[in-house]
């Protein structure tokens, strides 16, 4: 798969430059019937695109496949790289690689202790409603404001394609 991502850089209200650490992850954009698949942390009432951190010796494609299986119970196929967001928040540079993916099947979810505690669930939300939810980034705490701005930016880019 050609690994060309459009790169966007954004800064939280509080950030270190240079950052003290870098964390790279991969996230999936899956659209079905004008709805986008999101992960919802019920305990915190926080939404985000499903995905997570790249593990040792794992390609970005392998990461998004593994993370989607663990978090949502969907087996996915990355179709194409979409956008990379370099997000400076507090002392960390979060590198989020978004892939357009398609669902190829289902499997058992394997949530982390934190995901179990926060009651993470996959949810389908209309794209316009998701953009509306993420558009409220200014009303969130600094870390959630940064996350919501990132998701708002990505979903607006996606909507421009549709």
C-alpha positions as CSV (number, residue, x, y, z in Angstrom):
1,X,0.0,0.0,0.0
2,X,1.3,3.4,-0.9
3,X,2.1,5.2,2.3
4,X,1.2,8.8,1.5
5,X,-0.6,10.7,4.2
6,X,-1.5,14.4,4.0
7,X,0.0,15.9,7.2
8,X,-1.7,18.3,9.5
9,X,0.0,19.8,12.6
10,X,-2.0,21.2,15.5
11,X,-1.2,22.5,18.9
12,X,-3.2,22.2,22.2
13,X,-3.5,25.3,24.4
14,X,-0.7,23.8,26.5
15,X,2.2,22.0,24.8
16,X,6.0,21.5,24.8
17,X,8.1,22.2,21.7
18,X,10.2,20.1,21.5
19,X,8.0,17.5,23.1
20,X,9.4,15.3,25.8
21,X,8.0,12.1,24.2
22,X,6.5,11.0,20.9
23,X,3.6,8.5,20.7
24,X,2.6,7.1,17.3
25,X,-0.8,5.5,16.7
26,X,-3.2,4.5,13.9
27,X,-6.9,5.1,13.6
28,X,-9.6,3.9,11.2
29,X,-12.1,5.9,9.3
30,X,-15.0,3.6,8.4
31,X,-18.2,4.9,6.8
32,X,-21.3,2.9,6.2
33,X,-24.8,4.3,5.3
34,X,-23.5,7.9,5.9
35,X,-22.5,6.9,9.4
36,X,-18.9,6.8,10.8
37,X,-17.7,4.2,13.3
38,X,-16.4,5.8,16.5
39,X,-15.3,4.5,19.9
40,X,-17.2,5.9,22.8
41,X,-15.9,5.9,26.3
42,X,-19.2,5.8,28.1
43,X,-17.8,6.6,31.6
44,X,-16.2,9.9,30.3
45,X,-18.7,10.5,27.5
46,X,-15.8,10.9,25.1
47,X,-15.8,9.9,21.4
48,X,-12.9,9.3,19.1
49,X,-12.0,7.4,15.9
50,X,-11.1,3.8,16.9
51,X,-7.4,2.9,17.0
52,X,-4.4,3.1,19.2
53,X,-0.6,2.9,19.6
54,X,1.9,1.2,17.3
55,X,3.6,-1.7,19.0
56,X,7.3,-2.8,18.5
57,X,8.1,-4.0,14.9
58,X,4.5,-3.4,13.8
59,X,3.6,-1.6,10.6
60,X,1.0,1.1,10.6
61,X,-1.3,-1.1,8.6
62,X,-0.9,-4.0,11.1
63,X,-1.5,-1.5,14.0
64,X,-4.8,-0.3,12.6
65,X,-6.0,-3.9,11.9
66,X,-5.0,-5.1,15.4
67,X,-6.5,-2.1,17.2
68,X,-9.8,-2.3,15.4
69,X,-10.1,-6.0,16.2
70,X,-9.3,-5.4,19.9
71,X,-11.4,-2.2,20.4
72,X,-14.4,-2.8,18.1
73,X,-14.6,-6.5,17.2
74,X,-14.3,-5.7,13.5
75,X,-11.8,-7.2,11.2
76,X,-10.8,-4.5,8.8
77,X,-8.7,-3.9,5.7
78,X,-6.9,-0.6,5.3
79,X,-7.8,0.7,1.9
80,X,-5.7,3.8,1.8
81,X,-3.8,6.2,4.0
82,X,-5.9,9.3,4.6
83,X,-4.3,11.9,6.9
84,X,-1.6,12.1,9.5
85,X,-2.2,14.5,12.4
86,X,0.8,15.7,14.4
87,X,-0.8,16.8,17.6
88,X,1.2,18.6,20.3
89,X,-0.5,18.3,23.6
90,X,1.2,18.9,27.0
91,X,4.6,17.2,26.8
92,X,3.7,14.7,24.0
93,X,3.7,14.8,20.3
94,X,0.9,12.4,19.3
95,X,1.2,11.2,15.7
96,X,-2.1,9.8,14.5
97,X,-2.2,8.0,11.1
98,X,-5.7,7.7,9.8
99,X,-6.6,5.0,7.3
100,X,-9.7,4.7,5.2
101,X,-10.8,1.1,6.0
102,X,-13.5,-1.4,5.2
103,X,-15.0,-4.1,7.4
104,X,-14.2,-7.6,6.4
105,X,-15.7,-9.5,9.3
106,X,-16.2,-9.7,13.0
107,X,-14.3,-11.1,15.9
108,X,-14.1,-11.0,19.7
109,X,-13.1,-7.7,21.3
110,X,-10.0,-7.6,23.6
111,X,-10.2,-4.5,25.7
112,X,-7.5,-3.1,28.0
113,X,-8.2,-2.6,31.7
114,X,-8.6,1.1,31.0
115,X,-11.0,0.5,28.1
116,X,-13.0,-1.9,30.3
117,X,-13.1,0.7,33.1
118,X,-14.2,3.5,30.8
119,X,-16.7,1.1,29.1
120,X,-15.4,1.6,25.6
121,X,-18.0,0.7,22.9
122,X,-18.1,0.9,19.1
123,X,-20.9,3.2,17.9
124,X,-22.1,4.3,14.5
125,X,-23.0,8.0,14.3
126,X,-24.1,10.1,11.3
127,X,-21.1,12.0,9.9
128,X,-22.8,15.4,10.4
129,X,-23.7,14.6,14.0
130,X,-20.1,13.4,14.7
131,X,-18.8,16.7,13.2
132,X,-21.2,18.5,15.5
133,X,-20.0,16.6,18.6
134,X,-16.4,17.2,17.8
135,X,-17.1,20.8,16.9
136,X,-17.6,21.4,20.6
137,X,-13.8,21.1,21.3
138,X,-13.6,24.6,22.9
139,X,-15.9,23.5,25.7
140,X,-13.6,20.5,26.7
141,X,-10.7,20.1,29.0
142,X,-7.3,20.8,27.3
143,X,-6.6,17.1,26.5
144,X,-10.1,16.4,25.3
145,X,-10.2,19.7,23.4
146,X,-7.1,18.7,21.5
147,X,-8.6,15.2,20.7
148,X,-11.9,16.7,19.6
149,X,-10.2,19.3,17.4
150,X,-8.2,16.5,15.8
151,X,-11.3,14.5,15.1
152,X,-13.2,17.6,13.9
153,X,-10.5,18.4,11.4
154,X,-10.2,14.8,10.1
155,X,-14.0,14.3,9.7
156,X,-14.4,17.6,7.9
157,X,-11.6,16.5,5.5
158,X,-13.6,13.3,5.0
159,X,-16.8,15.1,4.4
160,X,-15.1,17.2,1.7
161,X,-14.4,13.9,-0.1
162,X,-17.9,12.6,0.1
